[in-house]
Amino acid sequence: MQQLLWLETLLKLAGGLPLLLAPMSTIRAFGLPASASGFWPRIVGALLIGVAAATYIEGAWAGSRGLGLAGLVAINLTGAFVIALAILMGRAAPTRRGTFALWVLIALLVSLSLVEIAQA
């Protein structure tokens, strides 16, 4: 379970830090829809970093009663569903590169959820 929590932390940080630090460059690099400002991408980045922090605390502090695998599965599957729905509705990414990056993210989130379900 510890390894899953560390993997979860790293995945969330990998998505959150670039969005927080360089939101406009990050959305351009991944071919995601342009934003008028960096406000919303930064908010998403901050939320991902918050989830990463909660996951870190759960794994690092003995006896922690915070975020558990069930919560992570819910977060991962909800995120994957919303991203997939946006792709299928044609509102997610204007480029093939962006669509590909989002499908890779969906695959990672669903795969990680399946492993977490098996561990729970």
N, C-alpha and C positions, 0 to 999 in steps of 0.2 A: 504494500500500500504506500510506503514511503516513496518509492520510485515513481509511482503514479502521481503523487502530489508534487514532486519536484518537476516532473514532465509538464504537468498542468501549469505550474508556476512559470516555467520557462516559456511555454507556448503563449500564455497571456502577456508576459513581459515583451516577448518578441513582436507581438501585435500592438501593444499599448505604447511602448516607448517611442517608436518612430512616429506614430500618430500624434503623440503629445509634443515631441520635440520639433518635428518638421512636417506638419500636417499636409500642407499643400504639395510638397515634394513627394511625400509618401503616396498620396492619392494619384498623382501624375505617374509615378514609377510603376504602380500596379494597374494603371489604366482604369481607375474607378471614376465615377461621375464627379465632375468638377464641383467645387463648392465656392460660394461667393466669398467666404471667409474661412479661416481656420478654426472657428469657434466649435462647430459640431464635431469635426474630426478630433479636436483636442479633448472634447468631453468624452467621446468614445474611448480615446486613449487613456484618459484618467480613470474611467470605469474599469477598463481592462487591467490597469495597474492595481486598482483597488481589489479586484477579484484575485489577482496574483498575490497581493499582500495577505489576503485572508487565507488563501491556500498555503502560503508559506507558514503562517502562524499555526495553522492546523497541523502541518507536518513537523514543525520545529519545536513546538511547545508541548512538553509532556502533559497529558491529561486535558488537553484543549477540548472544549465542547462546542467549537464554532462550526464553521463550514465543513461538511463531510462529503464523502463520495456521492451520496444521493443528491446533495445540492449542486455538485459539479456536473453530474449527469443532466440535471434539469437545465442548468445554464447552457451547457454544450448543445443539447438537443434543441432547445428553444432557439439559440443562435443559428444553428444549422438550418432549422426549418424556415426561419425568417429570411435568411440569405437565399436559400433555394427558392422560396416563394418569390422574392424580388427578381431573381434571375429568370424564372419561368414567366413572370409577368412582363419581362423586358425592361425592367427599371433598375437593374443592378449595375451594370457596367456597359459603357458604350463601345468597348473594344473587346476583341477576342482574348487578348492578354488579361484583361480585367476579369472576364468571365471565367477563364481558366484558373486564375489565382483564387477566385471565390469558390470554384468547384473543389480545388485542392484543399482549401480551408474547410469546406463542408465535409470532405472525406476524412480529414484529420479529426475534426470534432466528433463525427459519428464513430470513427474507429476508437478514439480515446474513450468515448462513452461506453462502447461495448466492452472494452477491457475493464473499465471501472465497474460496470454492472456485474461482470464475472467475478471481480474481487470482493464485491459487497456481500 
